[in-house]
Amino acid sequence: MKLIESSVQIIEEKDPYKMIELAGRTCYKSEDKITENSAKEFVDRMIKLGHGAMLEHGTIYLTIDGEDPNLSKIQSNPHTKVNLVPYEVLTESNYTISYKAYITTNLRVLVENNLKELLCYQVEPTEYHEKRITAKFICDRGVSHEFVRHRVFSFAQESQRYCNYNKDKFNNELTFIKPTWLDIPTGDYTYWDGDWCDIDNMKIQLPSDNGIADNFLWCLNNAGMQYRLLINKGLKPQEARGVLPNATKTELVMTGFESDWEHFFELRCSGAAHPDAKKLADELYKLIHK
């Protein structure tokens, strides 16, 4: 079994189609199938299958005239932010005030409301658009359960229903997250001759002494062993996952407006937050505000 640190990164992908594919393939850990030209086909397949949740990760920035009749169709959508900015229109005999609508939305909104024609107004984000930010967390299942409670976000998560950790893709082993309260090395752990060892690198990670760390590692080791046994006896991953603990590593992609993230930080950077969740929230806060 492998023990790793939790981590977070901001995904800066401007192409909404590529962002959708990257988020969607996180669920099945099929990122190896991404090519330079695979995004359009992937998104078209999501649309055909009705998997709208993945389309939400494709952020769309639009700028249209305030008089455009399409504005009213999208303005009331709860997943869209519209900023009306006035500007002067001067002619030789007249002076009026008009408006530009700076719209931040996502591909799901356009597809499900038959508004894909608005893509002709797609632009790079300006100072008048509220930005959306996508972050990718590598965390344990306990932390991911807390983060997905922020329902204003869009989510894509590594699926224990379909990921078979008994396959070569996952090195035929389970990966777990080292909790903040446990001060032990990360790396590979195998119990051998009274010690927890990294067999590949021929080193002892720590001795088996019936302490807290030892108890924790035995729980993970036993869960991994039982998972493999159940898979080998013919159970599907979605059935065998029942023996996996909260410490199991998962990948979680979250996309939301800047204002959504600020509320996220108010809750998850608080001293009252779970320490493992706070660690990641603090790291992301620094990345966003750098």
N, C-alpha and C positions, 0 to 999 in steps of 0.2 A: 504494500500500500504506500501511497505517497502523501506527504503532508506539506502544504504550501501556504504562503501568506495570502491574505485577501488583498485585492488591489482594485483600482479604478482608473479609467482613462476616458478622455473626451474624444469622440469620433468626429473628425472634421471632414466629412464627405459632402461636397456641394451638389453632386448629382443625386437627385431624390430617388432615382431608380436603383442606383448602386447602393444607396443607404438602405432601401427596402430589402434588397437581396442580402446585404450583410447582416441585417437584423434577423431576417427570416431564416437564414441558414444557421444562425446561432442555435435555433431550436433543435435542429437535428444534427448539429455539429458536422455540417456538410460544406464548410468553407472551402474545402479542397476542390469543389466543383465550380468555384467562381473563376470566370475568365474575363477578358477585356470586353467581350460582347455578350455576356450571359445575362446581364441585368434585365434587359427589356423582355426577354423570353420568360424569365422568372416572374416578373411583375405581371405580365399578361396571363400567366398561369394562375397567379393568386387571384386576379380579377375573375377569371373564368370559374374558379372553384369557390368563389365567394369568401375568400379568406381576407376580409377587409381589415382585420387588426394589423396585419403586417404593412398595409398601405399607409397607415398612420405615421410611420417613421419617415416617410418621404415628405419633407417640408417643402412647401411651395410659397414663394414670395411673389405677389402680384402688385402692379400699380395700374389703376384704371381711373378713368374720369368719373367724378362724383355724380354725373348725370347718366352714367351707363345703367340701363335697366337691369343688368345682371347683378348690380351691387346689392339690391334689395334681396336677391335670392340667397346671397351668401352672408350678408351682414348679420342675420339673426342666428347663424349657426353657432352653437356653443363651443365648437372646436376651432373657431376662427377669431382672429383679432383684427379689427379694422380701425385705422387711424385716419380721420379726415383732416386734411391740411389745406387751409385756404390759400389762394394765390390771386394776384390782381390780373385782370384782363383789361388792357387799354387799347382803345381804337381812337381814331381822330375825333369821333363825336360821342364816345361812350366810355364809361368806366364801371366795371362790374367785378364782383368777387365770385370766383368759382372754386371748386374743390378737387383735390386729388385724393383718391382712396388708396392707402398703403395697407395691403392685406397680407396677413400671415395665416396660412392654412396648411392642409395636408392633402395628399392624393386621394385618400379615402373620401373626404368631403366632396371633392370634385367628381369622383366616379359615381358615388351613390346618389348624388343630387343632379346628375346629368349636366355637369358644368365643366366638362373637360375642354370646351371651347375657350374657357378663360385662360388656358395655358398659353395662348398667344400673347398674353400680357405678362408672362413670367419674366422676372428681373432678378438681379443680384440684390441681396438685402441692403437697404439704406438705413440712415439714422432714424427714419420715420417708421420702419418696420419693427415690431417686437420680435426679437430673435427666438428661435427654438434651439435647444441644445440637446444633443444625444450623448449619453454616457454609458459606458459598458463596465459593469461590476463583475469581478470574480469574487464570489463570497460563498458562505454556507447557506443551506436551505432555510435555516432559521432567520437569518438576516433578510433573505429574499422575500420571505413571507411578510416581514414588516414593511419592506419597501413597496410591495405591490398594493398595499393598503392606500397608497396615494393615488386614488383612482383617476385623477385628472391627467395622469401621464399615459403614454402609450408604452406597452411592454412587449418584449420578446424574450423568452427564457429557455435555456437548455432543458430539454424534455426527458425526464426519467421514464416516460412511457415508451419512447422510441430509441433512446440511446442505450445500447447494449455494452456495458462496461467490461464485458468478458471478451471483447473483440480486440483485434490488433490495433484498431484506430485509437483505442484508449490504453494501449500497452498491456492489455489484459489485466488491468488493475483498477482499483477505485482510488480516487483522489479526495482528500479531505482538507478542510481549512483549519489552520492552527488558530485557536482562539486567543484573544488578547491577554487572557489571564493565565496562559500556560507558557512558561519560559523554557522552551525546548527547541532544538534545531529543527529546521525544515529539512525535507529530503525523503529518501526511501527508508521504509521501516520493515524489517523482517525479524521475527523472534528466532534467535539461534543461540543455544548453549548458555541460557541465562541472561542474555543481553538483547537489546534492540539494536540491530545492525543494518548498515547500508552495505548489502552484499556486493553490489556492483563496484563500489569504491573501496571495498575491503576495510571498513572502519566501523567502530562501535559508535552508535548515536547516543545511547545512554543505557545504564544497567536496569534490569528489571528488579525493582525493590519494593513492590506493593504500595508505592506512593500514589499520589493523585495522578501524576503523568502516566505512570504504569497502568493504573486502572483505566484511564482515558484511552490509551493506546490499545489495550486489550479489547475494549468495547468496539473500537473501530475495526480491529483485526478480525474479531469474531463476526461482525456484521458483513465484512467483505467476504469472508469464507462462506458464510451461509448464502449470500447472494450468488456466488459462483456455483455452489451446489445446486441451488434452485434452478439457475439457468441451465446447467448441465443435465438436469432432470427433465428439461423440456418446458419450463415456465417461460413466458414472454417477459421482457423487461418491465412492462407495466404491472405484471403480477409480482415479480421478484423484488421490485423496488420497495415493497412493504416492510422489508427488514432494514432498510437504509436509515441511518440516523440524520439528525439535523445538521451534523458537521459535514455532510457530503458536499463536495464542491459543486457549484452551479455557476452559470454565466447568465447575467441579466442585462438586457439592453433597455434603457429608459429614455424616452424622448418627451420633452415638455417645454413650455414657454419659460422664459427667464423668470417671470413672476411666480410660476409654479415651483421652480427650483428654490427661490427665496423662501417660500413657505416650507418647503422640504427641509431647508437648512435650519429654520427656526425650531423645528421639532427634532431633527436628527443630530444636530450639533449641540443640543442641550445636554446638560449634565445628567438629566433624567433619562436620556436615551440609553438603549442597550450599548455597552462598551464596544462591541464588534461593529454595530451599525454606526456609532459615533466616529469610530476610526475612519471608516470609508467616507462618511459625510464631511468630516474635517478635511480629508485629502482632496475631495472634489471641490469643496469650497475654495481651497487655495488654488486649484487649477483654473477655476472659472474666474476668480478675482485677481489672478496674477497680472 
